[in-house]
Amino acid sequence: MKISTKGRYALRMMLDLALHDTGEIVRIKDIAKRQEISEKYLEQIIAVLNKAGFVKSVRGPQGGYRLAKKPKEYTVGMILRITEGSLAPVDALEEENGRLDAEGDCVMMYIWQKLYDAINSVVDHYTLADLMEWEYSKADHYVI
């Protein structure tokens, strides 16, 4: 399993919104500049996050976005699932009665399930608030 740029950039965007939450809205062009990501690409990603209710938007020339909830209410897994879809390492884990490609896969199902459980336990354990803490602690270690 590999997380695409869409998922990685969505996490970076949500973290940026959380870190720059002063009660005011944050403009996409400011996020794009800070994160060094294409503004057009961020607009596509923010549309998905907005539709999912993860962000609130303000339209107009001075418009922008802010988080719809507190950072501690968003897990990394929530954000990745909105942008990436399922995080299952094999299709058979996604479907109710998933079809296995070969008889040998039945034996491997135990491993695929363990891998899926491990992925979920990590991404569902950490929140945007945790990422903010890590970002702030990183700034505390600045050395000249």
TAPE-V596592 format. One record per helix or strand of 2 or more residues. SS is the DSSP state (hx for helix, st for strand). FROM is the first residue (numbers start at 1). TO is the last residue. If there is no record, write none. Layout:
SS_FROM_TO + SS_FROM_TO
This chain:
hx_5_19 + hx_28_35 + hx_39_51 + st_55_58 + st_64_67 + hx_71_73 + hx_76_84 + hx_91_93 + hx_103_123 + hx_128_140
